[in-house]
Amino acid sequence: KYTNELLKKKNVVGVGIGRKIKGGEATGELCIRVYVEKKKVKSQLKTKDLVKKEVGGIKTDVIETGKIRFQPHSFFSIAH
């Protein structure tokens, strides 16, 4: 429901559902995971590009992924 809204934000590269991570440990709490190329401080982002702490009453967790590069598929065939 909120995926398209979140993907429009600058720096967001993906959205998913998972367990919230705090201090490197999973908390067990379900959340909306928002994957960003690089975490930035609030002052580096426009208001429209900030990820809220909650979306639709569900907590968010912003996770830095680094640059995502798509690799072309290598297709091959194995004959029997």
Biopython code that builds the backbone (N, CA, C, O; Angstrom):
import numpy as np
from Bio.PDB.StructureBuilder import StructureBuilder

atoms = [
    (1, "LYS", "N", (0.828, -1.196, 0.000)),
    (1, "LYS", "CA", (0.000, 0.000, 0.000)),
    (1, "LYS", "C", (0.874, 1.263, 0.000)),
    (1, "LYS", "O", (0.524, 2.246, -0.652)),
    (2, "TYR", "N", (1.991, 1.253, 0.712)),
    (2, "TYR", "CA", (2.831, 2.446, 0.835)),
    (2, "TYR", "C", (4.092, 2.370, -0.023)),
    (2, "TYR", "O", (4.886, 3.311, -0.042)),
    (3, "THR", "N", (4.279, 1.265, -0.726)),
    (3, "THR", "CA", (5.503, 1.047, -1.504)),
    (3, "THR", "C", (5.756, 2.159, -2.506)),
    (3, "THR", "O", (6.844, 2.735, -2.524)),
    (4, "ASN", "N", (4.775, 2.472, -3.340)),
    (4, "ASN", "CA", (4.968, 3.503, -4.373)),
    (4, "ASN", "C", (5.304, 4.858, -3.770)),
    (4, "ASN", "O", (6.154, 5.581, -4.290)),
    (5, "GLU", "N", (4.644, 5.198, -2.686)),
    (5, "GLU", "CA", (4.902, 6.475, -2.001)),
    (5, "GLU", "C", (6.351, 6.533, -1.508)),
    (5, "GLU", "O", (7.020, 7.555, -1.661)),
    (6, "LEU", "N", (6.829, 5.447, -0.922)),
    (6, "LEU", "CA", (8.195, 5.414, -0.395)),
    (6, "LEU", "C", (9.236, 5.382, -1.508)),
    (6, "LEU", "O", (10.287, 6.010, -1.386)),
    (7, "LEU", "N", (8.958, 4.659, -2.592)),
    (7, "LEU", "CA", (9.920, 4.556, -3.691)),
    (7, "LEU", "C", (10.111, 5.879, -4.433)),
    (7, "LEU", "O", (11.101, 6.040, -5.147)),
    (8, "LYS", "N", (9.190, 6.820, -4.281)),
    (8, "LYS", "CA", (9.318, 8.133, -4.922)),
    (8, "LYS", "C", (10.334, 9.019, -4.199)),
    (8, "LYS", "O", (10.779, 10.032, -4.739)),
    (9, "LYS", "N", (10.690, 8.634, -2.988)),
    (9, "LYS", "CA", (11.621, 9.449, -2.206)),
    (9, "LYS", "C", (13.040, 9.269, -2.738)),
    (9, "LYS", "O", (13.454, 8.164, -3.090)),
    (10, "LYS", "N", (13.772, 10.376, -2.789)),
    (10, "LYS", "CA", (15.148, 10.350, -3.270)),
    (10, "LYS", "C", (15.976, 9.451, -2.354)),
    (10, "LYS", "O", (15.837, 9.508, -1.132)),
    (11, "ASN", "N", (16.824, 8.633, -2.939)),
    (11, "ASN", "CA", (17.741, 7.762, -2.209)),
    (11, "ASN", "C", (17.129, 6.408, -1.846)),
    (11, "ASN", "O", (17.866, 5.498, -1.467)),
    (12, "VAL", "N", (15.799, 6.243, -1.950)),
    (12, "VAL", "CA", (15.169, 4.957, -1.628)),
    (12, "VAL", "C", (15.311, 4.027, -2.828)),
    (12, "VAL", "O", (14.945, 4.381, -3.949)),
    (13, "VAL", "N", (15.851, 2.821, -2.576)),
    (13, "VAL", "CA", (16.068, 1.857, -3.659)),
    (13, "VAL", "C", (15.211, 0.604, -3.512)),
    (13, "VAL", "O", (15.168, -0.224, -4.421)),
    (14, "GLY", "N", (14.528, 0.457, -2.378)),
    (14, "GLY", "CA", (13.683, -0.714, -2.189)),
    (14, "GLY", "C", (12.851, -0.603, -0.927)),
    (14, "GLY", "O", (13.145, 0.190, -0.032)),
    (15, "VAL", "N", (11.790, -1.425, -0.873)),
    (15, "VAL", "CA", (10.881, -1.441, 0.270)),
    (15, "VAL", "C", (10.488, -2.889, 0.527)),
    (15, "VAL", "O", (10.272, -3.650, -0.416)),
    (16, "GLY", "N", (10.395, -3.269, 1.784)),
    (16, "GLY", "CA", (9.985, -4.626, 2.123)),
    (16, "GLY", "C", (9.412, -4.684, 3.529)),
    (16, "GLY", "O", (9.281, -3.667, 4.210)),
    (17, "ILE", "N", (9.075, -5.888, 3.944)),
    (17, "ILE", "CA", (8.571, -6.133, 5.293)),
    (17, "ILE", "C", (9.592, -7.020, 5.998)),
    (17, "ILE", "O", (10.120, -7.957, 5.399)),
    (18, "GLY", "N", (9.869, -6.735, 7.246)),
    (18, "GLY", "CA", (10.824, -7.554, 7.987)),
    (18, "GLY", "C", (10.815, -7.196, 9.456)),
    (18, "GLY", "O", (9.952, -6.455, 9.927)),
    (19, "ARG", "N", (11.776, -7.726, 10.164)),
    (19, "ARG", "CA", (11.927, -7.439, 11.592)),
    (19, "ARG", "C", (12.798, -6.205, 11.767)),
    (19, "ARG", "O", (13.818, -6.053, 11.094)),
    (20, "LYS", "N", (12.397, -5.336, 12.661)),
    (20, "LYS", "CA", (13.157, -4.110, 12.942)),
    (20, "LYS", "C", (14.496, -4.485, 13.569)),
    (20, "LYS", "O", (14.577, -5.381, 14.410)),
    (21, "ILE", "N", (15.538, -3.786, 13.145)),
    (21, "ILE", "CA", (16.877, -4.013, 13.684)),
    (21, "ILE", "C", (17.298, -2.772, 14.464)),
    (21, "ILE", "O", (17.213, -1.652, 13.961)),
    (22, "LYS", "N", (17.746, -2.981, 15.679)),
    (22, "LYS", "CA", (18.187, -1.871, 16.525)),
    (22, "LYS", "C", (19.511, -2.279, 17.160)),
    (22, "LYS", "O", (19.598, -3.311, 17.826)),
    (23, "GLY", "N", (20.536, -1.464, 16.951)),
    (23, "GLY", "CA", (21.846, -1.777, 17.503)),
    (23, "GLY", "C", (22.431, -3.068, 16.952)),
    (23, "GLY", "O", (23.180, -3.766, 17.636)),
    (24, "GLY", "N", (22.080, -3.382, 15.699)),
    (24, "GLY", "CA", (22.598, -4.588, 15.063)),
    (24, "GLY", "C", (21.859, -5.863, 15.426)),
    (24, "GLY", "O", (22.219, -6.939, 14.948)),
    (25, "GLU", "N", (20.834, -5.764, 16.262)),
    (25, "GLU", "CA", (20.066, -6.932, 16.700)),
    (25, "GLU", "C", (18.611, -6.815, 16.259)),
    (25, "GLU", "O", (18.014, -5.742, 16.348)),
    (26, "ALA", "N", (18.042, -7.924, 15.783)),
    (26, "ALA", "CA", (16.626, -7.948, 15.409)),
    (26, "ALA", "C", (15.788, -7.841, 16.679)),
    (26, "ALA", "O", (16.049, -8.530, 17.665)),
    (27, "THR", "N", (14.787, -6.980, 16.647)),
    (27, "THR", "CA", (13.945, -6.764, 17.829)),
    (27, "THR", "C", (12.759, -7.722, 17.869)),
    (27, "THR", "O", (12.123, -7.871, 18.913)),
    (28, "GLY", "N", (12.456, -8.365, 16.758)),
    (28, "GLY", "CA", (11.290, -9.236, 16.695)),
    (28, "GLY", "C", (10.040, -8.490, 16.264)),
    (28, "GLY", "O", (9.009, -9.104, 15.987)),
    (29, "GLU", "N", (10.127, -7.168, 16.206)),
    (29, "GLU", "CA", (8.985, -6.333, 15.835)),
    (29, "GLU", "C", (8.908, -6.186, 14.313)),
    (29, "GLU", "O", (9.883, -5.790, 13.673)),
    (30, "LEU", "N", (7.746, -6.508, 13.739)),
    (30, "LEU", "CA", (7.568, -6.339, 12.298)),
    (30, "LEU", "C", (7.560, -4.864, 11.939)),
    (30, "LEU", "O", (7.059, -4.032, 12.695)),
    (31, "CYS", "N", (8.118, -4.549, 10.780)),
    (31, "CYS", "CA", (8.175, -3.158, 10.343)),
    (31, "CYS", "C", (8.218, -3.107, 8.819)),
    (31, "CYS", "O", (8.353, -4.126, 8.143)),
    (32, "ILE", "N", (8.101, -1.893, 8.308)),
    (32, "ILE", "CA", (8.325, -1.651, 6.882)),
    (32, "ILE", "C", (9.794, -1.304, 6.753)),
    (32, "ILE", "O", (10.257, -0.314, 7.320)),
    (33, "ARG", "N", (10.527, -2.116, 6.007)),
    (33, "ARG", "CA", (11.950, -1.853, 5.791)),
    (33, "ARG", "C", (12.104, -0.977, 4.556)),
    (33, "ARG", "O", (11.587, -1.296, 3.486)),
    (34, "VAL", "N", (12.815, 0.120, 4.718)),
    (34, "VAL", "CA", (13.054, 1.052, 3.621)),
    (34, "VAL", "C", (14.555, 1.022, 3.341)),
    (34, "VAL", "O", (15.367, 1.413, 4.179)),
    (35, "TYR", "N", (14.902, 0.551, 2.147)),
    (35, "TYR", "CA", (16.306, 0.404, 1.776)),
    (35, "TYR", "C", (16.771, 1.648, 1.024)),
    (35, "TYR", "O", (16.149, 2.067, 0.048)),
    (36, "VAL", "N", (17.874, 2.230, 1.491)),
    (36, "VAL", "CA", (18.423, 3.437, 0.875)),
    (36, "VAL", "C", (19.865, 3.173, 0.452)),
    (36, "VAL", "O", (20.565, 2.344, 1.035)),
    (37, "GLU", "N", (20.287, 3.904, -0.582)),
    (37, "GLU", "CA", (21.664, 3.761, -1.052)),
    (37, "GLU", "C", (22.643, 4.180, 0.044)),
    (37, "GLU", "O", (23.640, 3.503, 0.295)),
    (38, "LYS", "N", (22.344, 5.304, 0.690)),
    (38, "LYS", "CA", (23.206, 5.794, 1.772)),
    (38, "LYS", "C", (22.336, 6.534, 2.784)),
    (38, "LYS", "O", (21.516, 7.374, 2.414)),
    (39, "LYS", "N", (22.521, 6.218, 4.057)),
    (39, "LYS", "CA", (21.797, 6.945, 5.101)),
    (39, "LYS", "C", (22.326, 8.367, 5.163)),
    (39, "LYS", "O", (23.530, 8.604, 5.070)),
    (40, "LYS", "N", (21.407, 9.307, 5.323)),
    (40, "LYS", "CA", (21.776, 10.722, 5.389)),
    (40, "LYS", "C", (21.126, 11.351, 6.606)),
    (40, "LYS", "O", (20.100, 10.874, 7.092)),
    (41, "VAL", "N", (21.727, 12.422, 7.094)),
    (41, "VAL", "CA", (21.124, 13.159, 8.206)),
    (41, "VAL", "C", (19.977, 14.012, 7.651)),
    (41, "VAL", "O", (19.960, 14.359, 6.470)),
    (42, "LYS", "N", (19.035, 14.337, 8.513)),
    (42, "LYS", "CA", (17.842, 15.081, 8.089)),
    (42, "LYS", "C", (18.171, 16.349, 7.323)),
    (42, "LYS", "O", (17.473, 16.700, 6.372)),
    (43, "SER", "N", (19.224, 17.038, 7.727)),
    (43, "SER", "CA", (19.564, 18.312, 7.085)),
    (43, "SER", "C", (20.004, 18.143, 5.628)),
    (43, "SER", "O", (20.036, 19.121, 4.881)),
    (44, "GLN", "N", (20.342, 16.920, 5.216)),
    (44, "GLN", "CA", (20.770, 16.663, 3.838)),
    (44, "GLN", "C", (19.602, 16.312, 2.918)),
    (44, "GLN", "O", (19.782, 16.171, 1.709)),
    (45, "LEU", "N", (18.413, 16.174, 3.487)),
    (45, "LEU", "CA", (17.247, 15.761, 2.703)),
    (45, "LEU", "C", (16.159, 16.823, 2.722)),
    (45, "LEU", "O", (16.016, 17.572, 3.689)),
    (46, "LYS", "N", (15.399, 16.875, 1.640)),
    (46, "LYS", "CA", (14.213, 17.725, 1.612)),
    (46, "LYS", "C", (13.140, 17.040, 2.448)),
    (46, "LYS", "O", (13.150, 15.818, 2.601)),
    (47, "THR", "N", (12.229, 17.817, 2.981)),
    (47, "THR", "CA", (11.159, 17.281, 3.819)),
    (47, "THR", "C", (10.411, 16.154, 3.121)),
    (47, "THR", "O", (10.075, 15.152, 3.752)),
    (48, "LYS", "N", (10.145, 16.305, 1.819)),
    (48, "LYS", "CA", (9.384, 15.287, 1.081)),
    (48, "LYS", "C", (10.141, 13.971, 0.943)),
    (48, "LYS", "O", (9.535, 12.938, 0.658)),
    (49, "ASP", "N", (11.471, 13.995, 1.143)),
    (49, "ASP", "CA", (12.284, 12.793, 0.994)),
    (49, "ASP", "C", (12.610, 12.106, 2.320)),
    (49, "ASP", "O", (13.276, 11.071, 2.333)),
    (50, "LEU", "N", (12.146, 12.673, 3.429)),
    (50, "LEU", "CA", (12.360, 12.047, 4.732)),
    (50, "LEU", "C", (11.448, 10.833, 4.885)),
    (50, "LEU", "O", (10.289, 10.875, 4.473)),
    (51, "VAL", "N", (11.956, 9.762, 5.467)),
    (51, "VAL", "CA", (11.145, 8.581, 5.770)),
    (51, "VAL", "C", (10.640, 8.753, 7.197)),
    (51, "VAL", "O", (11.425, 8.901, 8.134)),
    (52, "LYS", "N", (9.318, 8.732, 7.349)),
    (52, "LYS", "CA", (8.720, 8.910, 8.673)),
    (52, "LYS", "C", (9.022, 7.700, 9.554)),
    (52, "LYS", "O", (9.276, 6.606, 9.050)),
    (53, "LYS", "N", (8.994, 7.902, 10.867)),
    (53, "LYS", "CA", (9.238, 6.812, 11.816)),
    (53, "LYS", "C", (8.136, 5.759, 11.749)),
    (53, "LYS", "O", (8.361, 4.594, 12.078)),
    (54, "GLU", "N", (6.938, 6.179, 11.318)),
    (54, "GLU", "CA", (5.807, 5.264, 11.138)),
    (54, "GLU", "C", (5.076, 5.625, 9.865)),
    (54, "GLU", "O", (4.963, 6.799, 9.511)),
    (55, "VAL", "N", (4.583, 4.614, 9.181)),
    (55, "VAL", "CA", (3.762, 4.811, 7.987)),
    (55, "VAL", "C", (2.510, 3.962, 8.177)),
    (55, "VAL", "O", (2.594, 2.740, 8.297)),
    (56, "GLY", "N", (1.357, 4.610, 8.205)),
    (56, "GLY", "CA", (0.106, 3.880, 8.392)),
    (56, "GLY", "C", (0.044, 3.134, 9.715)),
    (56, "GLY", "O", (-0.585, 2.080, 9.811)),
    (57, "GLY", "N", (0.703, 3.684, 10.744)),
    (57, "GLY", "CA", (0.700, 3.044, 12.058)),
    (57, "GLY", "C", (1.716, 1.919, 12.205)),
    (57, "GLY", "O", (1.760, 1.258, 13.242)),
    (58, "ILE", "N", (2.533, 1.696, 11.178)),
    (58, "ILE", "CA", (3.557, 0.643, 11.207)),
    (58, "ILE", "C", (4.927, 1.312, 11.253)),
    (58, "ILE", "O", (5.204, 2.213, 10.461)),
    (59, "LYS", "N", (5.779, 0.881, 12.167)),
    (59, "LYS", "CA", (7.117, 1.465, 12.282)),
    (59, "LYS", "C", (7.935, 1.170, 11.026)),
    (59, "LYS", "O", (7.722, 0.168, 10.345)),
    (60, "THR", "N", (8.881, 2.074, 10.739)),
    (60, "THR", "CA", (9.784, 1.884, 9.604)),
    (60, "THR", "C", (11.192, 1.634, 10.124)),
    (60, "THR", "O", (11.532, 1.988, 11.254)),
    (61, "ASP", "N", (11.994, 1.021, 9.280)),
    (61, "ASP", "CA", (13.401, 0.785, 9.582)),
    (61, "ASP", "C", (14.179, 1.112, 8.316)),
    (61, "ASP", "O", (13.993, 0.455, 7.292)),
    (62, "VAL", "N", (15.043, 2.111, 8.371)),
    (62, "VAL", "CA", (15.822, 2.524, 7.202)),
    (62, "VAL", "C", (17.140, 1.758, 7.220)),
    (62, "VAL", "O", (17.888, 1.802, 8.197)),
    (63, "ILE", "N", (17.412, 1.054, 6.118)),
    (63, "ILE", "CA", (18.595, 0.200, 6.022)),
    (63, "ILE", "C", (19.442, 0.642, 4.841)),
    (63, "ILE", "O", (18.950, 0.740, 3.717)),
    (64, "GLU", "N", (20.717, 0.907, 5.097)),
    (64, "GLU", "CA", (21.645, 1.323, 4.039)),
    (64, "GLU", "C", (22.123, 0.094, 3.266)),
    (64, "GLU", "O", (22.587, -0.881, 3.857)),
    (65, "THR", "N", (22.004, 0.152, 1.933)),
    (65, "THR", "CA", (22.391, -0.987, 1.093)),
    (65, "THR", "C", (23.648, -0.733, 0.281)),
    (65, "THR", "O", (24.287, -1.677, -0.184)),
    (66, "GLY", "N", (24.009, 0.528, 0.104)),
    (66, "GLY", "CA", (25.062, 0.844, -0.851)),
    (66, "GLY", "C", (24.434, 0.905, -2.233)),
    (66, "GLY", "O", (23.219, 0.769, -2.378)),
    (67, "LYS", "N", (25.260, 1.110, -3.241)),
    (67, "LYS", "CA", (24.749, 1.224, -4.606)),
    (67, "LYS", "C", (24.349, -0.156, -5.107)),
    (67, "LYS", "O", (25.121, -1.110, -5.004)),
    (68, "ILE", "N", (23.148, -0.258, -5.646)),
    (68, "ILE", "CA", (22.668, -1.521, -6.203)),
    (68, "ILE", "C", (22.928, -1.510, -7.695)),
    (68, "ILE", "O", (22.527, -0.590, -8.408)),
    (69, "ARG", "N", (23.602, -2.540, -8.150)),
    (69, "ARG", "CA", (23.902, -2.664, -9.584)),
    (69, "ARG", "C", (23.251, -3.926, -10.104)),
    (69, "ARG", "O", (23.398, -5.001, -9.521)),
    (70, "PHE", "N", (22.539, -3.791, -11.191)),
    (70, "PHE", "CA", (21.933, -4.950, -11.824)),
    (70, "PHE", "C", (22.943, -5.571, -12.767)),
    (70, "PHE", "O", (23.607, -4.870, -13.530)),
    (71, "GLN", "N", (23.055, -6.885, -12.713)),
    (71, "GLN", "CA", (23.983, -7.576, -13.589)),
    (71, "GLN", "C", (23.200, -8.309, -14.662)),
    (71, "GLN", "O", (22.155, -8.898, -14.384)),
    (72, "PRO", "N", (23.711, -8.272, -15.900)),
    (72, "PRO", "CA", (23.014, -8.985, -16.971)),
    (72, "PRO", "C", (23.045, -10.486, -16.704)),
    (72, "PRO", "O", (23.992, -11.012, -16.119)),
    (73, "HIS", "N", (21.987, -11.159, -17.147)),
    (73, "HIS", "CA", (21.914, -12.612, -16.989)),
    (73, "HIS", "C", (22.820, -13.292, -17.996)),
    (73, "HIS", "O", (22.941, -12.853, -19.140)),
    (74, "SER", "N", (23.445, -14.352, -17.566)),
    (74, "SER", "CA", (24.211, -15.197, -18.478)),
    (74, "SER", "C", (23.364, -16.436, -18.733)),
    (74, "SER", "O", (23.176, -17.266, -17.843)),
    (75, "PHE", "N", (22.868, -16.551, -19.925)),
    (75, "PHE", "CA", (22.036, -17.699, -20.259)),
    (75, "PHE", "C", (22.891, -18.763, -20.917)),
    (75, "PHE", "O", (23.726, -18.474, -21.774)),
    (76, "PHE", "N", (22.672, -19.974, -20.509)),
    (76, "PHE", "CA", (23.379, -21.080, -21.142)),
    (76, "PHE", "C", (22.454, -22.277, -21.162)),
    (76, "PHE", "O", (21.471, -22.333, -20.423)),
    (77, "SER", "N", (22.773, -23.215, -21.997)),
    (77, "SER", "CA", (21.937, -24.389, -22.164)),
    (77, "SER", "C", (22.777, -25.634, -21.930)),
    (77, "SER", "O", (23.932, -25.711, -22.350)),
    (78, "ILE", "N", (22.189, -26.587, -21.265)),
    (78, "ILE", "CA", (22.866, -27.867, -21.060)),
    (78, "ILE", "C", (22.080, -28.909, -21.835)),
    (78, "ILE", "O", (20.910, -29.165, -21.547)),
    (79, "ALA", "N", (22.730, -29.503, -22.817)),
    (79, "ALA", "CA", (22.069, -30.529, -23.638)),
    (79, "ALA", "C", (22.222, -31.889, -22.972)),
    (79, "ALA", "O", (23.245, -32.186, -22.357)),
    (80, "HIS", "N", (21.195, -32.698, -23.106)),
    (80, "HIS", "CA", (21.240, -34.051, -22.531)),
    (80, "HIS", "C", (21.513, -35.048, -23.605)),
    (80, "HIS", "O", (21.590, -36.246, -23.330)),
]
sb = StructureBuilder()
sb.init_structure("model")
sb.init_model(0)
sb.init_chain("A")
sb.init_seg("    ")
for serial, (resi, resn, name, xyz) in enumerate(atoms, 1):
    if name == "N":
        sb.init_residue(resn, " ", resi, " ")
    sb.init_atom(name, np.array(xyz, "f"), 0.0, 1.0, " ", f" {name:<3s}", serial, name[0])
structure = sb.get_structure()
